[in-house]
Amino acid sequence: MSSDRQIAANQNNAQKSTGPSSKAGREISRRNAHRHGLAIKIGSDPAFRDEIEKLSQTLSSGAQFTLAHVREAAEAEIDLMRIRKVRAWLFETYYFTDNEPSEGLVKLNKKLAKLERYERRAFSRRKRALRAMCRSAALIPDCSGDPQQRREP
Amino acid sequence: MSDATSEVSVYKPTNELSQLLGEPALVGLEKLEVYNEFLWSIGSAIKVTDTIGWLLAKNYTDLSWEIRREQIIKADIIKYYQKQAISELIKTLAPSGQFQTALYRIFQAEDDLTLWETNPESRKAIDEALAAKGHSASAILAQAYIRGGTQIDLIDRRIAGYERRRDAVLREAGLWNDGLRQRLNRATTAIIDAEFTEAGEEAGK
């Protein structure tokens, strides 16, 4: 257990640390907590801005949907595509290699389990957005969105 | 039909829409042509007429594709553990006599295992010999399931998850258009049949 003197010295030394000072160093440390990027809301990622914009425009053409709902649906759909690409990459990296299939599968199963919650979240988000679009568009006569339906898997 | 072109009976998304829906995430030896045929057959079965219809059809196709992939991997894994079980049991086929047994275990067992894998006639003979020793084909398959149980269970859970999502896509389709949901529902049986047939064929290779 640290003595009071040691704790004080540690706190004093910590005050002197200002982290990385160079621009490159700061850029690297900024991404310390960034692993796969799936937790970041896709709408705030500039890499997907164009795709989301184009899909939003296509989805909204021909019907009077609320723009915010359309954008939400487009974001969720692009997110699902991104997750499927990550999944394919995991299969390629851990299973379709020269390793023993059982060995690769153990690693793959662990990684896929982590991916699952992101996909579930994106799927639910798209479902909610599509239902909201459906309700907002009086042009669709047989829209019967029921918010009381059970939660999606 | 503003967003999709139709030929005589095949519904395909326009190039622009295909780009928006994104390249399919294929792995291993999966072929783009096969995927596209699958997507178009679903599009044609449900007579997709708009972007949202194609979006749901694409999702339905992707989930069915994932199920098919997982089933093929599951079959591969069962085969892998089946071979592992055989590689141990095959040593019980050694001829009697200490020297003969040692020779067989060290030098011939591996060759016999290769024959079991590659030559149907040898496989039949080895299976019969193992059955005579009390290791029937079904018992060996059960051993394979036990060895790979944890991994197989995880694959099964993923398949169940994809199936639930596929059902959810059906319900979403129903929100937009009941006709679309009914046609997608009707196409389901044929798709599920195809999944099992194809996975079985892959496993039999």
Chai-1 contact restraints between the chains, C-beta under 6 A:
chainA,res_idxA,chainB,res_idxB,connection_type,confidence,min_distance_angstrom,max_distance_angstrom,comment,restraint_id
A,K54,B,L20,contact,1.0,0.0,6.0,A-B,restraint_1
A,L55,B,L20,contact,1.0,0.0,6.0,A-B,restraint_2
A,T58,B,L20,contact,1.0,0.0,6.0,A-B,restraint_3
A,T58,B,T51,contact,1.0,0.0,6.0,A-B,restraint_4
A,L59,B,T51,contact,1.0,0.0,6.0,A-B,restraint_5
A,M81,B,G22,contact,1.0,0.0,6.0,A-B,restraint_6
A,R84,B,A25,contact,1.0,0.0,6.0,A-B,restraint_7
A,K85,B,A25,contact,1.0,0.0,6.0,A-B,restraint_8
A,A88,B,A25,contact,1.0,0.0,6.0,A-B,restraint_9
A,A88,B,V27,contact,1.0,0.0,6.0,A-B,restraint_10
A,F91,B,V27,contact,1.0,0.0,6.0,A-B,restraint_11
A,E92,B,V27,contact,1.0,0.0,6.0,A-B,restraint_12
A,F96,B,V27,contact,1.0,0.0,6.0,A-B,restraint_13
A,F96,B,G28,contact,1.0,0.0,6.0,A-B,restraint_14
A,P101,B,Y80,contact,1.0,0.0,6.0,A-B,restraint_15
A,L105,B,Q151,contact,1.0,0.0,6.0,A-B,restraint_16
A,N109,B,L154,contact,1.0,0.0,6.0,A-B,restraint_17
A,F123,B,R165,contact,1.0,0.0,6.0,A-B,restraint_18
A,L130,B,E172,contact,1.0,0.0,6.0,A-B,restraint_19
A,C134,B,L175,contact,1.0,0.0,6.0,A-B,restraint_20
A,D142,B,D178,contact,1.0,0.0,6.0,A-B,restraint_21
A,C143,B,L175,contact,1.0,0.0,6.0,A-B,restraint_22
A,G145,B,L175,contact,1.0,0.0,6.0,A-B,restraint_23
A,E152,B,A168,contact,1.0,0.0,6.0,A-B,restraint_24
A,P153,B,G161,contact,1.0,0.0,6.0,A-B,restraint_25
A,P153,B,R164,contact,1.0,0.0,6.0,A-B,restraint_26
